[in-house]
């Protein structure tokens, strides 16, 4: 048994070629004193619908589509966008001191690839992968809900990340180009 914790949850679009997704789990059954997986066709909750892009067309992801189908109450998509934005902001803010420390400690080859210090300060770790995943999810939410890009831009430009004593960049500057987005003012403050 595992304790249930409230954490950020994000799931990329299910991919049939690698069988990623949420409902691929099948219950094991004890058969002649040996554990075997219950056949998918006989499992009442097993489904391949998550692999059909038609199912979640118009939604940010499969989770939104599934939730909309099962939801008895509605939710505010702007609130969801703000929550994902806040979570992404937190990850980026946590990354800043790690990169700064890495820059100080790893100059002149003092952190060879694969070393402990390289692992701690590398920008190619799961931490950055999560930031990229969150930013992609954020863009999907914005696109699928057809939010006014000027309002989104103004919201993101208020979130500043210090990169030196007298220079900051805003969140909008960090976000890869939004389709139909307005040209960025540069993002430097």
C-alpha positions as CSV (number, residue, x, y, z in Angstrom):
1,X,0.0,0.0,0.0
2,X,1.2,3.5,-0.8
3,X,0.3,6.8,0.9
4,X,-1.5,9.1,-1.5
5,X,0.1,12.5,-1.9
6,X,-1.2,15.6,-3.7
7,X,1.4,16.6,-6.3
8,X,1.6,18.2,-9.7
9,X,0.3,15.8,-12.3
10,X,1.1,16.0,-15.9
11,X,0.8,13.4,-18.6
12,X,2.0,13.9,-22.2
13,X,-0.3,12.9,-25.0
14,X,-0.5,9.1,-25.1
15,X,1.6,7.4,-27.7
16,X,0.5,4.1,-29.2
17,X,3.9,3.2,-30.6
18,X,5.4,3.0,-27.1
19,X,2.1,2.3,-25.3
20,X,2.4,5.3,-23.0
21,X,-0.8,6.4,-21.2
22,X,-2.9,5.9,-18.2
23,X,-5.2,2.9,-18.8
24,X,-2.7,0.3,-19.9
25,X,-2.6,-1.4,-16.5
26,X,-4.2,-4.9,-16.4
27,X,-4.9,-6.7,-13.1
28,X,-2.9,-9.9,-12.6
29,X,-4.8,-13.0,-11.7
30,X,-3.7,-16.2,-9.9
31,X,-4.1,-19.0,-12.4
32,X,-3.0,-22.5,-11.4
33,X,-0.7,-21.1,-8.6
34,X,1.0,-18.7,-11.1
35,X,0.4,-15.0,-11.6
36,X,-0.6,-14.0,-15.1
37,X,-2.0,-10.8,-16.6
38,X,-5.8,-10.7,-17.1
39,X,-6.3,-10.6,-20.9
40,X,-6.9,-7.1,-22.2
41,X,-10.2,-8.1,-23.9
42,X,-11.6,-9.4,-20.6
43,X,-10.5,-6.5,-18.5
44,X,-13.6,-4.2,-18.1
45,X,-11.6,-1.0,-17.9
46,X,-8.9,-1.5,-20.4
47,X,-9.2,0.8,-23.4
48,X,-7.3,1.9,-26.4
49,X,-9.3,5.1,-26.9
50,X,-6.4,7.2,-25.5
51,X,-4.4,6.5,-28.7
52,X,-7.1,8.0,-30.9
53,X,-6.3,11.7,-31.6
54,X,-9.9,12.1,-32.5
55,X,-10.9,11.4,-28.8
56,X,-8.9,14.4,-27.4
57,X,-9.2,16.7,-30.4
58,X,-10.0,20.2,-29.1
59,X,-8.6,19.4,-25.6
60,X,-5.1,20.2,-24.3
61,X,-4.6,16.4,-23.7
62,X,-6.1,13.1,-23.1
63,X,-6.6,13.8,-19.4
64,X,-8.7,16.9,-20.2
65,X,-10.8,15.0,-22.7
66,X,-11.3,12.1,-20.3
67,X,-12.1,14.5,-17.4
68,X,-14.6,16.4,-19.5
69,X,-16.4,13.2,-20.3
70,X,-16.5,12.0,-16.7
71,X,-16.9,15.5,-15.0
72,X,-20.2,16.4,-13.5
73,X,-19.0,20.0,-12.8
74,X,-17.0,22.3,-15.0
75,X,-13.7,23.8,-14.3
76,X,-12.1,27.1,-15.4
77,X,-9.5,26.5,-18.1
78,X,-7.8,29.8,-17.3
79,X,-7.3,28.6,-13.7
80,X,-5.7,25.5,-15.0
81,X,-3.4,27.5,-17.2
82,X,-2.4,29.7,-14.2
83,X,-1.7,26.6,-12.1
84,X,0.5,25.0,-14.8
85,X,2.2,28.4,-15.2
86,X,2.8,28.6,-11.4
87,X,4.3,25.1,-11.3
88,X,6.5,25.8,-14.3
89,X,7.6,29.1,-12.7
90,X,8.6,27.2,-9.6
91,X,10.7,24.7,-11.5
92,X,12.5,27.5,-13.4
93,X,13.1,29.5,-10.2
94,X,14.6,26.4,-8.6
95,X,16.8,25.9,-11.6
96,X,18.4,29.3,-11.4
97,X,20.6,28.8,-8.3
98,X,21.6,25.3,-9.6
99,X,22.8,26.7,-12.9
100,X,24.6,29.6,-11.1
101,X,26.4,27.3,-8.7
102,X,27.3,25.0,-11.6
103,X,28.7,27.9,-13.6
104,X,30.9,28.8,-10.6
105,X,32.0,25.2,-9.8
106,X,32.3,23.8,-13.2
107,X,34.4,26.4,-15.1
108,X,37.5,25.1,-16.8
109,X,36.4,21.5,-17.0
110,X,36.1,20.8,-13.3
111,X,32.8,18.9,-13.8
112,X,33.6,16.3,-16.4
113,X,30.5,14.7,-17.9
114,X,29.3,11.8,-15.8
115,X,30.9,13.1,-12.6
116,X,28.8,13.8,-9.5
117,X,29.0,17.6,-9.9
118,X,28.1,17.3,-13.6
119,X,24.9,15.3,-12.6
120,X,24.0,18.0,-10.0
121,X,24.5,21.0,-12.3
122,X,23.8,19.6,-15.7
123,X,21.0,21.3,-17.6
124,X,20.2,18.1,-19.5
125,X,18.6,16.2,-16.6
126,X,15.0,15.2,-15.7
127,X,14.5,18.6,-14.1
128,X,14.9,20.4,-17.5
129,X,12.9,17.7,-19.2
130,X,10.1,18.4,-16.8
131,X,10.3,22.1,-17.5
132,X,10.1,21.4,-21.3
133,X,7.1,19.1,-20.7
134,X,5.3,21.6,-18.6
135,X,5.9,24.4,-21.2
136,X,4.6,22.1,-23.9
137,X,1.5,21.4,-21.8
138,X,1.1,25.1,-21.1
139,X,1.1,25.8,-24.8
140,X,-1.5,23.0,-25.4
141,X,-3.8,24.5,-22.8
142,X,-3.5,28.0,-24.3
143,X,-4.1,26.7,-27.8
144,X,-6.9,24.4,-27.1
145,X,-8.8,27.0,-25.1
146,X,-8.1,29.8,-27.6
147,X,-7.0,32.2,-25.0
148,X,-6.3,35.8,-26.0
149,X,-2.5,35.7,-26.7
150,X,-2.1,39.3,-25.6
151,X,-3.6,38.6,-22.2
152,X,-1.5,35.5,-21.9
153,X,1.6,37.5,-22.9
154,X,0.8,40.2,-20.3
155,X,0.4,37.6,-17.6
156,X,3.7,35.9,-18.4
157,X,5.6,39.2,-18.7
158,X,4.8,39.9,-15.1
159,X,6.8,36.8,-14.0
160,X,10.5,37.8,-13.8
161,X,13.6,35.7,-13.4
162,X,16.8,37.5,-12.2
163,X,19.8,36.5,-14.3
164,X,22.2,39.1,-12.8
165,X,22.0,42.0,-10.3
166,X,20.4,44.4,-12.8
167,X,19.0,42.1,-15.5
168,X,15.9,39.9,-15.5
169,X,14.0,38.0,-18.1
170,X,10.3,37.3,-18.2
171,X,8.5,34.0,-18.5
172,X,7.1,34.9,-22.0
173,X,10.7,35.2,-23.2
174,X,11.4,31.7,-22.0
175,X,8.3,30.1,-23.6
176,X,8.9,28.7,-27.1
177,X,7.0,30.6,-29.7
178,X,3.2,30.3,-29.3
179,X,1.3,29.8,-32.6
180,X,-0.3,33.1,-33.5
181,X,1.6,34.8,-30.7
182,X,2.5,38.4,-30.8
183,X,6.2,39.2,-31.3
184,X,8.0,39.3,-28.0
185,X,9.3,42.6,-26.8
186,X,12.6,40.9,-26.0
187,X,11.8,39.8,-22.5
188,X,14.7,41.6,-20.9
189,X,14.0,43.9,-18.0
